Amino acid sequence: MLRSHPQIFMPDLKEPAFFATDVATRLPQRGAGPLPQTLEEYLGLFVEATPGQLVGEATSLYLWSHDAAGHIARLAPAARIIAVVREPASFLHSLHMQLLQNHVETETDLWKTIEMEQERLDGKNLPRYSPRPQALIYSERVKYVEQLRRYHELFPPEQILTLIYDEFRDDNEATVRKVLRFLGVDDTVEFPTLEVNRSVRVRSQRLHQFVHTFAMSQSPLARASRTTVKALTPKQVNGDAVRKLRRRVMYSGPRPPDEQMMLKLRRRYKPEVQALSEYLDRDLIALWGYDSID
């Protein structure tokens, strides 16, 4: 939605991850080309911006990363930072499904993954395609006060806007206009309201893993099979159509989370919500329903 604003330029590569040097992988994003490796390559993402446009990008890893705030402050001390925080249990449930889809995670039981955090930090029970153990330490993702403080220590408060995910979902347009005012651009322009990055559930983890392994394999048989598939595929069937078909076969709508597990998660992370409420001076305990949790 920000990309559609005439005073704002955001590159096609949504999450360059350039400043998250401690947690980012250097893997390309599907359909978006390689991630920038050098400052020159990173700045090259914005060369199409016109004079007077603000430039920005939307890497979610920058909130989790310990390095990103410092790197951003050194390169662009006048940068404006927008953080979005979500109720911890709902966020971790969504993150877990995403990591399963991306093959970073293979354990389908979210609570079990949280119980495995220490052994994974020790290098045990790591999925084959998980690039770094830190990606699977779910508890680190919801240390919101620690994450926000890294930015507040380096940027003045008027350059930081913290949004609550629920409010964005409840009133998409009003939240975006709030962001536009924060950025100092025209907040009266028309823009499309969009729903993107919807969560999906992997239908079969075994089938999903097999397809991914086959696609990644460099064995002669796998390479020959992929070449044959390409040769037999009609030109009319373009890449988008194949991806849509694969998505229908491999994924379905998200299954409702187990309520008992969600309750356990909320009990575990209630101290984080209490701390965030005090830090932001907002009653997130009531907003997120933690007032009824012992």
C-alpha positions, 0 to 999 in steps of 0.5 A, spaced: 500 500 500 505 504 501 508 502 494 502 505 491 503 512 494 506 517 489 511 520 494 514 513 496 518 509 492 519 501 495 523 496 491 520 490 488 524 486 493 520 487 499 525 484 504 532 485 502 534 483 509 541 487 508 542 490 515 540 484 519 547 481 518 546 476 524 540 473 522 539 474 515 540 468 510 543 470 503 538 466 499 534 469 494 526 471 495 522 467 490 521 471 483 524 477 486 532 476 484 538 475 489 539 479 495 544 485 495 550 483 498 554 489 498 552 497 500 552 498 492 547 493 491 543 495 496 543 502 494 541 500 487 535 497 489 532 505 489 535 508 483 529 508 480 526 513 485 524 520 483 527 526 486 523 528 492 520 521 493 521 517 500 525 511 499 524 505 504 523 497 504 520 492 509 524 487 512 521 484 518 527 481 520 530 488 522 525 488 529 528 481 531 535 482 529 540 485 534 545 488 529 540 492 524 538 498 528 545 500 529 547 499 521 541 503 519 543 508 524 550 509 522 547 509 514 541 513 515 540 517 522 534 520 519 530 514 518 523 513 520 522 506 523 515 503 523 514 497 527 508 492 528 507 488 534 502 482 534 499 478 540 505 473 541 501 466 541 497 468 534 504 471 532 508 464 533 502 460 531 503 464 524 510 464 524 510 456 525 506 455 519 510 460 515 517 456 517 514 449 515 512 452 508 519 455 507 522 448 510 526 452 515 522 448 520 519 440 520 516 439 527 509 440 526 507 441 533 509 448 535 509 447 543 514 441 542 518 446 538 519 451 543 521 445 548 526 444 543 529 451 543 535 449 548 537 443 544 537 447 537 541 452 540 546 446 542 546 444 534 541 438 535 535 436 532 536 442 526 532 441 520 536 439 514 534 446 510 534 450 516 540 456 515 541 458 522 539 455 529 536 462 531 531 462 526 528 456 530 528 460 537 521 462 537 521 465 544 526 470 541 521 473 536 516 476 542 521 479 546 518 486 544 521 491 549 528 488 548 527 489 540 524 496 540 529 498 546 534 497 541 531 502 536 529 507 541 537 507 544 539 510 537 533 514 534 529 520 537 522 518 539 519 522 533 522 517 528 519 511 531 512 509 530 510 502 533 503 499 531 499 494 534 497 488 528 490 488 531 488 495 529 491 494 523 487 488 521 481 492 524 482 498 520 487 497 514 486 504 511 486 508 518 492 505 520 496 506 513 493 514 513 497 514 520 503 511 517 503 517 511 502 522 516 508 519 520 512 519 514 510 527 512 507 525 506 500 526 503 495 522 507 489 524 503 491 520 497 487 514 494 490 507 495 488 500 494 487 496 501 490 489 500 490 483 504 497 479 503 501 474 506 495 470 508 497 464 512 497 457 509 497 450 512 502 444 509 497 439 507 502 433 508 509 435 511 512 428 508 510 430 501 512 437 502 519 435 504 519 430 498 518 436 493 522 441 496 528 436 496 527 434 489 527 441 487 533 442 490 537 436 488 543 436 484 543 429 482 543 427 475 536 423 476 533 429 479 536 434 474 534 430 468 527 429 471 526 437 471 529 438 464 524 432 462 518 436 465 520 443 462 520 440 455 513 436 456 510 442 459 506 446 454 509 453 453 502 456 454 502 453 462 507 459 464 510 459 471 505 463 475 500 457 473 504 452 475 505 455 482 498 456 483 497 449 481 502 447 486 499 451 491 493 448 491 496 441 491 500 442 497 497 447 501 490 449 504 487 454 509 490 454 516 487 449 521 484 453 527 490 453 532 489 448 538 486 452 544 489 449 549 496 450 546 494 457 545 493 458 552 499 455 554 503 460 550 499 466 553 501 463 560 508 463 558 509 469 554 504 474 559 510 477 562 512 479 555 505 482 554 505 486 561 512 489 560 510 491 553 504 494 556 508 498 561 513 500 555 508 503 550 503 505 556 498 501 552 493 496 555 495 490 551 493 486 557 486 487 556 486 488 548 489 481 547 485 478 552 491 476 557 487 479 563 483 473 564 489 468 564 492 466 570 
